[in-house]
Amino acid sequence: MSATGPATPRDAPTEPLALDALTEWVGVPSVSSDPERAEDVRRSAHWLADRLRRSGLPRAAVWETDGLPAVYGCLPAADPDAPVLLVYSHHDVHAADASEWRVTAPFSPLRRDGRLYGRGASDAKGQIMAHLGAVRAHLANRPAPAVTVRYLIEGEEEIGSVHLADLLSEHADELSADVVMVSDTMLWSLREPTVCTTVRGSVTASLTVRGAERDLHSGAVSGAAADAALELGRLLCLLTDDSRRITLPGFYDAVAAPGPELRASLDSLPFDLPGWLAETGTFRADGEEGFTAPERLWTRPAVEVARLTAGRTDAPSLGLIPAEAGADLLLRLVPHQRADEVADQLRAWLAGHRRPGFGYELEISSTISDPYRTPERHPALAALTRAVGRAYGSPARPIGNGGAAPAAQLARACDAPVLFFGTGLPGDGWHGPDESAGIEALRLGVRALAAFLEELPSGLR
């Protein structure tokens, strides 16, 4: 752990959202999956620690791990008995292929038409800056915040938060909190204020099929030799049935129906399918039969094939039958499923579909995560719902989040409920080319989070 630096005088009290600073930070290529970018991830961590000090935090530090560094900050309330809010997010970003970007290069941030383009602008550097802007707005007319705010901004979220458990254990006292807020989620739209109340869990796995000792010449063995790619395709087709239900044994035994408030919200949520398709770049809405797209996103489990590999990709196939084929699988889980149980179900499923003459290997990632649902009646959730309604000018309704987050892990480690608030939108292009953040979404996020800092104490006393 690095030593805590001295507090730096706050920036001049301009607009709470420090857009110039965010633009500078987005230009730091903090790609955690690329070993050659490790120093850039460290540079990003030190940039953020300095920014925390410039925002008035008396404590800001870079926490080293056995991998890539996290950032910690603390802004104490004047009242030592005030509630403690721990904000979790991440400063590392997903890898980017510059050849696919059209508006600007991934780490050459550009503001255009009310948006900031660049990798990490929305996921999740923009969300972190919205929190800092909220603190600036909250402190405009008071010497100290109404709650103690602590920050844990990790540098390995995009590679599975491999050292998050170590951080939570080693720094348990500094990370203790009454409420945790995860800011790595999306809004529904700027016209329909929403509060995320549930995130899905995840199990990632690599499935490899081998049919020969080496690639085989098709002209010599075609029609008689094992084809690893076809065998893998057979298995992938068996993962779901004709109604797109997942076929793992016992998979749906723990799938729980959404709570009444979330169900009512889904029933009343305006959903424009053509608009959603256009915004996300999806050709068609697909998935488990009998459910709407929002229900599939937020209340139902899913399985995806994230990557397929077989044969030569660096040269023409040359009439070869590949000896090996592989697929990266991603299972999305919902309350009350458990990631370790689903991993066992996947192993049992493969065991039931093996065929003689092929080799099979299933590797489950160590960074599986459980789903999480915020307690529906918790007063902190009510405070956040009021704050979002104040910021957007109309009542906020609950939704879910289609992706995963380490919320269950944080809830267990801190023994505290987890809330969710993000400034991302479905069309922001997370993990894809031309990622961008809507500047108006960031500003509304600042307003909502500042209101939440005011609302939270009354809800927890």
C-alpha positions as CSV (number, residue, x, y, z in Angstrom):
1,M,0.0,0.0,0.0
2,S,1.3,3.4,-0.9
3,A,1.4,6.1,1.8
4,T,-1.5,8.5,1.9
5,G,-0.6,11.7,0.3
6,P,-1.3,15.1,1.8
7,A,-4.6,16.7,1.0
8,T,-4.5,19.1,-1.9
9,P,-6.5,22.2,-2.0
10,R,-9.9,21.7,-3.8
11,D,-10.4,22.8,-7.3
12,A,-12.1,26.1,-7.8
13,P,-15.9,25.7,-7.3
14,T,-17.0,25.4,-10.9
15,E,-19.5,23.0,-12.4
16,P,-19.5,19.9,-10.2
17,L,-18.9,17.6,-13.1
18,A,-15.2,18.0,-13.9
19,L,-15.6,17.2,-17.6
20,D,-12.1,18.3,-18.6
21,A,-10.6,16.1,-15.9
22,L,-12.7,13.1,-17.1
23,T,-11.6,13.7,-20.6
24,E,-7.9,13.6,-19.5
25,W,-8.5,10.4,-17.5
26,V,-10.2,8.6,-20.4
27,G,-7.0,9.2,-22.3
28,V,-5.1,6.9,-19.9
29,P,-5.2,3.4,-21.5
30,S,-5.8,1.4,-18.3
31,V,-6.5,-1.9,-20.0
32,S,-6.2,-4.6,-17.2
33,S,-6.2,-7.6,-19.6
34,D,-3.0,-6.4,-21.4
35,P,0.2,-7.0,-19.5
36,E,1.9,-4.3,-21.5
37,R,-0.6,-1.8,-20.1
38,A,0.1,-2.6,-16.5
39,E,2.0,0.6,-15.9
40,D,-0.9,2.5,-17.5
41,V,-3.3,0.9,-15.0
42,R,-1.0,2.1,-12.2
43,R,-0.9,5.6,-13.8
44,S,-4.7,5.6,-13.8
45,A,-4.7,4.7,-10.1
46,H,-2.3,7.5,-9.2
47,W,-4.3,9.9,-11.4
48,L,-7.5,9.0,-9.5
49,A,-5.8,9.2,-6.0
50,D,-4.6,12.7,-6.9
51,R,-8.1,13.6,-8.2
52,L,-9.6,12.5,-4.9
53,R,-7.3,14.7,-3.0
54,R,-8.1,17.6,-5.3
55,S,-11.8,17.0,-4.6
56,G,-11.1,17.6,-0.9
57,L,-10.7,14.1,0.4
58,P,-8.2,14.2,3.3
59,R,-7.4,10.5,2.8
60,A,-6.6,9.0,-0.6
61,A,-4.2,6.1,-1.3
62,V,-3.2,3.6,-4.0
63,W,-3.5,0.1,-2.7
64,E,-1.2,-2.4,-4.4
65,T,-2.2,-6.0,-4.8
66,D,-0.5,-9.0,-6.2
67,G,-1.9,-7.8,-9.5
68,L,-3.1,-4.3,-10.4
69,P,-3.7,-1.5,-7.9
70,A,-7.0,-0.3,-6.4
71,V,-7.7,3.2,-5.1
72,Y,-9.1,4.1,-1.7
73,G,-10.5,7.4,-0.5
74,C,-12.3,8.6,2.6
75,L,-14.2,11.8,3.2
76,P,-15.4,11.8,6.9
77,A,-18.6,13.4,8.0
78,A,-18.6,16.1,10.7
79,D,-20.6,13.7,13.0
80,P,-18.6,10.6,13.9
81,D,-21.8,8.7,14.3
82,A,-23.0,9.5,10.8
83,P,-23.8,6.6,8.5
84,V,-20.9,5.3,6.3
85,L,-21.4,4.9,2.6
86,L,-18.8,2.8,0.6
87,V,-18.8,3.4,-3.1
88,Y,-17.4,0.6,-5.3
89,S,-16.4,1.0,-8.9
90,H,-13.4,0.3,-11.2
91,H,-10.8,2.4,-13.1
92,D,-9.6,-0.4,-15.4
93,V,-11.1,-0.6,-18.8
94,H,-11.9,-3.3,-21.4
95,A,-9.5,-3.9,-24.3
96,A,-10.2,-2.0,-27.5
97,D,-9.4,-2.7,-31.1
98,A,-8.6,0.6,-32.6
99,S,-9.3,-0.6,-36.1
100,E,-13.0,-0.9,-35.2
101,W,-13.4,2.6,-33.9
102,R,-14.8,5.3,-36.2
103,V,-15.4,8.4,-34.2
104,T,-12.0,8.6,-32.5
105,A,-9.3,6.3,-31.4
106,P,-10.1,4.5,-28.1
107,F,-7.7,6.6,-26.0
108,S,-8.0,9.9,-27.8
109,P,-11.2,11.2,-26.1
110,L,-13.4,13.4,-28.1
111,R,-16.5,15.5,-27.1
112,R,-19.1,15.7,-29.8
113,D,-22.8,16.2,-29.9
114,G,-23.3,16.1,-26.2
115,R,-21.2,12.9,-25.7
116,L,-17.7,12.0,-24.6
117,Y,-16.2,9.3,-26.7
118,G,-13.4,7.1,-25.5
119,R,-12.8,3.7,-23.8
120,G,-14.0,4.0,-20.2
121,A,-16.0,7.2,-20.7
122,S,-19.1,5.3,-19.5
123,D,-17.7,2.1,-18.1
124,A,-16.8,3.2,-15.5
125,K,-14.7,6.4,-15.3
126,G,-17.6,8.6,-16.0
127,Q,-19.5,7.0,-13.2
128,I,-16.7,7.7,-10.7
129,M,-16.4,11.3,-11.8
130,A,-20.2,11.7,-11.2
131,H,-19.6,10.6,-7.6
132,L,-16.9,13.2,-7.2
133,G,-19.1,15.8,-8.8
134,A,-21.8,14.9,-6.3
135,V,-19.5,15.4,-3.4
136,R,-18.5,18.8,-4.8
137,A,-22.2,19.8,-5.1
138,H,-23.0,18.4,-1.7
139,L,-20.2,20.4,-0.1
140,A,-21.1,23.7,-1.8
141,N,-22.9,25.0,1.3
142,R,-21.5,22.8,4.1
143,P,-18.0,22.2,5.5
144,A,-18.4,18.4,5.7
145,P,-20.7,15.7,4.1
146,A,-23.8,14.5,5.9
147,V,-22.4,10.9,5.7
148,T,-18.9,9.5,5.7
149,V,-18.1,8.5,2.2
150,R,-15.5,5.8,1.4
151,Y,-14.4,4.8,-2.0
152,L,-13.0,1.5,-3.3
153,I,-12.1,1.8,-7.0
154,E,-10.4,-1.4,-8.1
155,G,-8.2,-2.0,-11.1
156,E,-9.1,-5.5,-12.1
157,E,-12.8,-5.6,-12.6
158,E,-12.5,-6.3,-16.3
159,I,-10.5,-9.4,-15.6
160,G,-12.7,-10.8,-12.9
161,S,-11.8,-8.9,-9.8
162,V,-9.1,-11.5,-9.0
163,H,-7.8,-9.7,-5.9
164,L,-10.9,-8.1,-4.6
165,A,-11.3,-10.7,-1.9
166,D,-7.8,-10.0,-0.7
167,L,-8.5,-6.2,-0.6
168,L,-11.8,-6.7,1.3
169,S,-10.0,-9.0,3.9
170,E,-6.9,-7.0,4.3
171,H,-8.6,-3.6,4.7
172,A,-11.8,-4.7,6.5
173,D,-11.7,-1.8,9.0
174,E,-11.2,0.9,6.4
175,L,-14.0,-0.6,4.2
176,S,-16.6,-1.1,6.9
177,A,-19.9,0.6,5.9
178,D,-23.6,0.8,6.7
179,V,-24.4,0.9,3.0
180,V,-22.5,-0.1,-0.1
181,M,-23.2,1.5,-3.5
182,V,-22.0,-0.3,-6.7
183,S,-21.6,2.2,-9.6
184,D,-21.0,-0.1,-12.5
185,T,-24.6,-0.4,-13.9
186,M,-26.9,1.2,-16.4
187,L,-30.0,3.4,-16.5
188,W,-33.0,2.5,-18.6
189,S,-33.3,6.0,-20.3
190,L,-33.1,9.6,-19.4
191,R,-36.8,10.0,-19.9
192,E,-37.8,7.1,-17.5
193,P,-35.9,7.4,-14.1
194,T,-35.1,4.0,-12.7
195,V,-33.2,2.5,-9.8
196,C,-31.4,-0.8,-10.3
197,T,-32.4,-3.3,-7.5
198,T,-30.9,-6.5,-8.8
199,V,-27.8,-7.8,-10.7
200,R,-27.3,-11.1,-12.2
201,G,-24.5,-13.5,-11.2
202,S,-22.1,-15.1,-13.7
203,V,-20.3,-18.3,-14.4
204,T,-17.7,-18.3,-17.2
205,A,-16.2,-21.4,-18.6
206,S,-14.0,-22.6,-21.5
207,L,-15.1,-25.8,-23.2
208,T,-12.6,-27.6,-25.5
209,V,-13.2,-30.6,-27.7
210,R,-10.4,-32.6,-29.3
211,G,-11.0,-35.1,-32.1
212,A,-7.5,-35.9,-33.4
213,E,-3.8,-35.6,-32.5
214,R,-3.3,-32.9,-35.1
215,D,-5.2,-31.1,-37.9
216,L,-6.1,-33.6,-40.6
217,H,-6.1,-33.3,-44.3
218,S,-9.7,-33.4,-45.5
219,G,-8.9,-35.1,-48.7
220,A,-7.5,-38.1,-46.8
221,V,-10.1,-38.6,-44.0
222,S,-13.2,-36.5,-44.9
223,G,-16.4,-38.3,-43.9
224,A,-14.6,-40.8,-41.7
225,A,-12.6,-38.8,-39.2
226,A,-13.9,-37.1,-36.0
227,D,-14.5,-33.3,-36.5
228,A,-13.9,-31.4,-33.2
229,A,-15.7,-28.3,-34.5
230,L,-18.9,-30.2,-35.4
231,E,-18.8,-32.0,-32.1
232,L,-18.5,-28.7,-30.3
233,G,-21.4,-27.3,-32.4
234,R,-23.5,-30.3,-31.3
235,L,-22.8,-29.6,-27.7
236,L,-23.6,-25.9,-28.0
237,C,-27.0,-26.7,-29.6
238,L,-27.8,-29.0,-26.7
239,L,-27.2,-26.2,-24.2
240,T,-30.7,-24.9,-24.8
241,D,-34.0,-26.5,-25.9
242,D,-36.3,-25.3,-28.6
243,S,-37.8,-22.7,-26.3
244,R,-34.3,-21.4,-25.4
245,R,-34.5,-22.8,-21.8
246,I,-31.1,-23.9,-20.5
247,T,-30.8,-27.6,-20.2
248,L,-28.4,-28.0,-17.3
249,P,-29.8,-30.5,-14.8
250,G,-31.5,-28.7,-11.9
251,F,-30.7,-25.3,-13.4
252,Y,-34.1,-23.7,-12.8
253,D,-34.7,-25.2,-9.3
254,A,-33.5,-22.1,-7.6
255,V,-34.8,-19.5,-10.1
256,A,-37.0,-17.2,-8.1
257,A,-39.7,-14.9,-9.5
258,P,-39.1,-11.2,-9.2
259,G,-40.5,-9.3,-6.2
260,P,-43.9,-7.5,-6.6
261,E,-42.4,-4.0,-7.0
262,L,-40.0,-5.1,-9.8
263,R,-42.7,-7.1,-11.5
264,A,-45.1,-4.1,-11.4
265,S,-42.3,-1.9,-12.7
266,L,-41.6,-4.2,-15.6
267,D,-45.3,-4.4,-16.5
268,S,-45.6,-0.6,-16.7
269,L,-42.2,0.2,-18.2
270,P,-42.5,1.7,-21.7
271,F,-40.5,-0.6,-24.0
272,D,-40.0,0.4,-27.6
273,L,-38.6,-2.7,-29.2
274,P,-37.5,-1.1,-32.5
275,G,-35.8,1.7,-30.6
276,W,-34.0,-0.8,-28.3
277,L,-32.8,-2.8,-31.3
278,A,-31.5,0.4,-33.0
279,E,-29.9,1.7,-29.8
280,T,-28.1,-1.6,-29.0
281,G,-27.3,-2.5,-32.6
282,T,-29.1,-5.8,-32.2
283,F,-30.7,-7.5,-35.3
284,R,-33.6,-9.2,-33.4
285,A,-34.9,-9.7,-29.8
286,D,-34.2,-13.4,-29.0
287,G,-34.2,-15.5,-25.9
288,E,-36.4,-17.6,-23.6
289,E,-39.9,-18.0,-25.0
290,G,-42.8,-16.5,-23.0
291,F,-40.9,-13.5,-21.6
292,T,-40.4,-9.9,-22.7
293,A,-37.0,-8.4,-23.5
294,P,-36.9,-6.6,-20.1
295,E,-37.9,-9.8,-18.3
296,R,-35.2,-11.7,-20.1
297,L,-32.6,-9.1,-19.2
298,W,-33.4,-8.6,-15.6
299,T,-35.4,-11.6,-14.2
300,R,-34.3,-14.7,-16.2
301,P,-31.0,-16.5,-16.5
302,A,-29.3,-16.8,-19.8
303,V,-26.4,-18.5,-21.6
304,E,-24.2,-17.0,-24.2
305,V,-21.3,-18.1,-26.4
306,A,-18.7,-15.4,-26.0
307,R,-16.1,-16.8,-28.3
308,L,-15.6,-19.7,-30.8
309,T,-12.2,-21.0,-32.0
310,A,-11.4,-23.8,-34.5
311,G,-8.9,-24.2,-37.3
312,R,-6.4,-21.7,-38.7
313,T,-7.3,-18.1,-38.3
314,D,-4.0,-16.7,-39.6
315,A,-4.1,-18.3,-43.0
316,P,-6.5,-20.1,-45.4
317,S,-7.9,-23.3,-44.0
318,L,-6.1,-25.4,-46.7
319,G,-8.6,-28.2,-46.5
320,L,-7.7,-29.1,-42.9
321,I,-10.1,-30.6,-40.3
322,P,-9.2,-28.9,-37.0
323,A,-8.1,-31.3,-34.3
324,E,-9.4,-29.0,-31.6
325,A,-12.3,-26.5,-31.2
326,G,-13.2,-24.3,-28.2
327,A,-15.9,-22.1,-26.9
328,D,-16.0,-19.6,-24.1
329,L,-19.4,-19.8,-22.3
330,L,-21.1,-17.2,-20.1
331,L,-24.0,-18.1,-17.9
332,R,-26.0,-15.3,-16.3
333,L,-27.7,-16.1,-13.1
334,V,-30.6,-14.7,-11.1
335,P,-31.6,-14.8,-7.4
336,H,-31.5,-17.3,-5.8
337,Q,-29.1,-19.3,-7.9
338,R,-25.6,-19.9,-6.7
339,A,-22.6,-19.7,-9.0
340,D,-20.8,-22.8,-7.5
341,E,-23.9,-24.9,-7.9
342,V,-24.4,-23.8,-11.5
343,A,-20.7,-24.7,-12.2
344,D,-21.4,-28.2,-10.9
345,Q,-24.5,-28.4,-13.1
346,L,-22.5,-27.5,-16.1
347,R,-20.0,-30.2,-15.3
348,A,-22.8,-32.8,-14.9
349,W,-24.4,-31.6,-18.2
350,L,-21.1,-32.2,-20.1
351,A,-20.7,-35.6,-18.5
352,G,-24.1,-36.7,-19.8
353,H,-23.3,-35.6,-23.3
354,R,-19.8,-37.0,-23.9
355,R,-19.3,-39.3,-26.9
356,P,-16.6,-42.0,-27.2
357,G,-13.6,-41.0,-29.4
358,F,-13.5,-37.3,-28.4
359,G,-11.6,-35.6,-25.7
360,Y,-13.4,-32.9,-23.6
361,E,-12.1,-30.3,-21.2
362,L,-14.2,-27.9,-19.2
363,E,-12.4,-25.1,-17.3
364,I,-14.5,-23.0,-14.9
365,S,-13.2,-19.5,-14.2
366,S,-12.2,-18.8,-10.6
367,T,-14.0,-15.4,-10.8
368,I,-17.6,-16.6,-10.8
369,S,-20.1,-14.4,-9.0
370,D,-23.4,-14.8,-7.3
371,P,-26.5,-12.7,-8.2
372,Y,-27.7,-10.1,-5.7
373,R,-31.0,-8.3,-5.0
374,T,-31.2,-5.2,-2.8
375,P,-33.7,-5.7,0.1
376,E,-36.9,-4.2,-1.2
377,R,-37.9,-2.5,2.0
378,H,-34.5,-1.2,3.1
379,P,-34.6,2.6,4.0
380,A,-31.4,3.2,2.0
381,L,-33.1,2.0,-1.2
382,A,-36.0,4.3,-0.4
383,A,-33.6,7.2,0.0
384,L,-32.0,6.5,-3.3
385,T,-35.3,6.2,-5.0
386,R,-36.4,9.6,-3.7
387,A,-33.1,11.1,-4.7
388,V,-33.3,9.8,-8.3
389,G,-36.9,11.1,-8.5
390,R,-35.8,14.5,-7.3
391,A,-33.0,14.7,-9.9
392,Y,-35.1,13.5,-12.9
393,G,-38.3,15.3,-11.9
394,S,-40.5,12.2,-11.8
395,P,-40.9,9.1,-9.7
396,A,-38.2,6.4,-10.2
397,R,-39.2,2.8,-10.7
398,P,-37.1,-0.3,-10.0
399,I,-35.3,-2.3,-12.8
400,G,-32.6,-4.9,-12.9
401,N,-29.2,-5.0,-14.5
402,G,-28.4,-7.5,-17.3
403,G,-24.7,-7.9,-16.3
404,A,-22.9,-9.0,-13.2
405,A,-21.2,-7.2,-10.4
406,P,-19.4,-8.3,-7.2
407,A,-22.4,-7.1,-5.1
408,A,-22.9,-10.4,-3.2
409,Q,-19.2,-10.5,-2.4
410,L,-19.3,-6.9,-1.1
411,A,-22.5,-7.5,0.9
412,R,-21.0,-10.5,2.6
413,A,-17.6,-8.8,3.3
414,C,-19.2,-5.6,4.6
415,D,-22.3,-7.1,6.2
416,A,-24.3,-4.3,4.6
417,P,-26.9,-3.9,1.9
418,V,-25.8,-3.0,-1.6
419,L,-27.4,-0.3,-3.7
420,F,-26.8,0.3,-7.4
421,F,-26.5,3.5,-9.3
422,G,-25.0,4.1,-12.7
423,T,-25.0,6.7,-15.4
424,G,-24.6,4.3,-18.4
425,L,-27.2,3.8,-21.1
426,P,-27.8,0.8,-23.4
427,G,-26.4,2.7,-26.4
428,D,-23.1,3.7,-24.7
429,G,-21.3,0.8,-26.4
430,W,-19.7,-0.8,-23.3
431,H,-16.9,-3.1,-24.4
432,G,-17.5,-2.2,-28.0
433,P,-16.1,0.3,-30.5
434,D,-16.9,4.0,-30.1
435,E,-17.9,3.7,-26.4
436,S,-19.3,7.0,-25.2
437,A,-21.0,8.7,-22.2
438,G,-23.9,11.1,-22.5
439,I,-22.8,14.3,-20.8
440,E,-26.4,15.0,-19.8
441,A,-26.6,11.5,-18.2
442,L,-23.5,12.3,-16.2
443,R,-24.9,15.6,-15.0
444,L,-28.1,14.1,-14.0
445,G,-26.1,11.4,-12.2
446,V,-24.3,14.1,-10.2
447,R,-27.6,15.7,-9.2
448,A,-29.1,12.3,-8.1
449,L,-26.0,11.3,-6.1
450,A,-25.8,14.7,-4.4
451,A,-29.5,14.4,-3.4
452,F,-28.8,10.9,-2.2
453,L,-26.0,12.1,0.2
454,E,-28.7,14.4,1.7
455,E,-31.4,11.8,1.9
456,L,-29.3,8.9,3.3
457,P,-28.8,10.0,6.9
458,S,-32.5,10.4,7.6
459,G,-33.1,6.9,6.3
460,L,-30.6,5.2,8.5
461,R,-30.8,6.9,11.8
